[in-house]
Structures are given as C-alpha cells and as structure tokens.
Amino acid sequence: MVDEDDLMFALESEQITKKQFHEAYMIAHQIMAELENDFKGFQKKIMYCFNKINAKAQKIHQKPQNKTNFEKSKQIKPKQYNQTKNHQQQKKN
C-alpha cells in the first residue's frame, strides 16, 4: 500500500485514532482487492463520478444565455444629465 507510511505517521502523531487507522487500512485493502479483481469495472465507476462532477462544474461556470428583462434593464445605463446644455438655455432666457 502506497500511503501506509502516511497512515502510520498519522496514528503515531495522534492525528487519527486506532479505530480510524483500522477503518482506513481495511478500506484501502478492499480497494486494492477490487482493483486487482475488476480494474475495468473500477475504472468505469471512477469515470462515471468524474463525468458527473465535471458536468456540474461546467454548469456552474456557464454564463446564462437567455437573460430576463430585469437582467437586461440592469445593463442599461440611465441617460446622463447634460448640465452645460441646460445652463446655456437658462442664460438665453
């Protein structure tokens, strides 16, 4: 197991309990056995999860294409009041 040293260090430095160590060790061995018995099946499961996560991430980062009227109205800037033109009209009067 690749991470066995890290797992042992976490136990010895009291970052995890003996129970957590045992659970992690058992799960790691189960995964290794499943990989050995059915690598293609395991790969399919991984790719299924990857594609689900990736699709969700793409959906979040997409910009909405159909904006509502309210969203469009927020983009329109109000007309600027032209003081000089108004000021010139007042001088004429």
Rosetta constraint file for C-alpha pairs under 8 A:
AtomPair CA 1 CA 28 HARMONIC 7.66 0.50
AtomPair CA 1 CA 29 HARMONIC 7.99 0.50
AtomPair CA 3 CA 7 HARMONIC 6.16 0.50
AtomPair CA 4 CA 8 HARMONIC 6.10 0.50
AtomPair CA 4 CA 25 HARMONIC 7.90 0.50
AtomPair CA 5 CA 9 HARMONIC 6.10 0.50
AtomPair CA 6 CA 10 HARMONIC 6.17 0.50
AtomPair CA 7 CA 11 HARMONIC 6.38 0.50
AtomPair CA 7 CA 21 HARMONIC 6.84 0.50
AtomPair CA 8 CA 12 HARMONIC 6.15 0.50
AtomPair CA 8 CA 21 HARMONIC 7.76 0.50
AtomPair CA 9 CA 13 HARMONIC 5.97 0.50
AtomPair CA 10 CA 14 HARMONIC 6.07 0.50
AtomPair CA 10 CA 15 HARMONIC 4.96 0.50
AtomPair CA 10 CA 16 HARMONIC 5.82 0.50
AtomPair CA 11 CA 15 HARMONIC 5.97 0.50
AtomPair CA 11 CA 16 HARMONIC 5.21 0.50
AtomPair CA 11 CA 17 HARMONIC 6.29 0.50
AtomPair CA 11 CA 18 HARMONIC 6.75 0.50
AtomPair CA 11 CA 21 HARMONIC 6.55 0.50
AtomPair CA 16 CA 20 HARMONIC 5.94 0.50
AtomPair CA 16 CA 21 HARMONIC 6.58 0.50
AtomPair CA 17 CA 21 HARMONIC 6.18 0.50
AtomPair CA 18 CA 22 HARMONIC 6.12 0.50
AtomPair CA 19 CA 23 HARMONIC 6.20 0.50
AtomPair CA 20 CA 24 HARMONIC 6.06 0.50
AtomPair CA 21 CA 25 HARMONIC 6.04 0.50
AtomPair CA 22 CA 26 HARMONIC 6.11 0.50
AtomPair CA 23 CA 27 HARMONIC 6.12 0.50
AtomPair CA 24 CA 28 HARMONIC 6.05 0.50
AtomPair CA 25 CA 29 HARMONIC 6.33 0.50
AtomPair CA 26 CA 30 HARMONIC 6.21 0.50
AtomPair CA 27 CA 31 HARMONIC 6.18 0.50
AtomPair CA 28 CA 32 HARMONIC 6.20 0.50
AtomPair CA 29 CA 33 HARMONIC 6.11 0.50
AtomPair CA 30 CA 34 HARMONIC 6.15 0.50
AtomPair CA 31 CA 35 HARMONIC 6.07 0.50
AtomPair CA 32 CA 36 HARMONIC 6.16 0.50
AtomPair CA 33 CA 37 HARMONIC 6.15 0.50
AtomPair CA 34 CA 38 HARMONIC 5.77 0.50
AtomPair CA 34 CA 39 HARMONIC 7.09 0.50
AtomPair CA 34 CA 42 HARMONIC 7.24 0.50
AtomPair CA 35 CA 39 HARMONIC 4.60 0.50
AtomPair CA 35 CA 42 HARMONIC 6.35 0.50
AtomPair CA 38 CA 42 HARMONIC 6.25 0.50
AtomPair CA 39 CA 43 HARMONIC 6.04 0.50
AtomPair CA 40 CA 44 HARMONIC 6.19 0.50
AtomPair CA 41 CA 45 HARMONIC 6.41 0.50
AtomPair CA 42 CA 46 HARMONIC 6.29 0.50
AtomPair CA 43 CA 47 HARMONIC 6.13 0.50
AtomPair CA 44 CA 48 HARMONIC 6.06 0.50
AtomPair CA 45 CA 49 HARMONIC 6.35 0.50
AtomPair CA 46 CA 50 HARMONIC 6.10 0.50
AtomPair CA 47 CA 51 HARMONIC 5.99 0.50
AtomPair CA 48 CA 52 HARMONIC 6.29 0.50
AtomPair CA 49 CA 53 HARMONIC 6.21 0.50
AtomPair CA 50 CA 54 HARMONIC 5.97 0.50
AtomPair CA 51 CA 55 HARMONIC 5.93 0.50
AtomPair CA 52 CA 56 HARMONIC 6.27 0.50
AtomPair CA 53 CA 57 HARMONIC 6.19 0.50
AtomPair CA 54 CA 58 HARMONIC 6.15 0.50
AtomPair CA 55 CA 59 HARMONIC 6.17 0.50
AtomPair CA 56 CA 60 HARMONIC 6.31 0.50
AtomPair CA 57 CA 61 HARMONIC 6.35 0.50
AtomPair CA 58 CA 62 HARMONIC 6.14 0.50
AtomPair CA 67 CA 71 HARMONIC 5.89 0.50
AtomPair CA 67 CA 72 HARMONIC 6.43 0.50
AtomPair CA 68 CA 72 HARMONIC 6.31 0.50
AtomPair CA 69 CA 73 HARMONIC 6.04 0.50
AtomPair CA 70 CA 74 HARMONIC 6.44 0.50
AtomPair CA 71 CA 75 HARMONIC 6.87 0.50
AtomPair CA 72 CA 76 HARMONIC 6.89 0.50
AtomPair CA 82 CA 86 HARMONIC 6.66 0.50
AtomPair CA 83 CA 87 HARMONIC 5.87 0.50
AtomPair CA 84 CA 88 HARMONIC 6.10 0.50
AtomPair CA 85 CA 89 HARMONIC 6.45 0.50
AtomPair CA 86 CA 90 HARMONIC 6.43 0.50
AtomPair CA 87 CA 91 HARMONIC 6.51 0.50
AtomPair CA 88 CA 92 HARMONIC 6.53 0.50
AtomPair CA 89 CA 93 HARMONIC 6.67 0.50
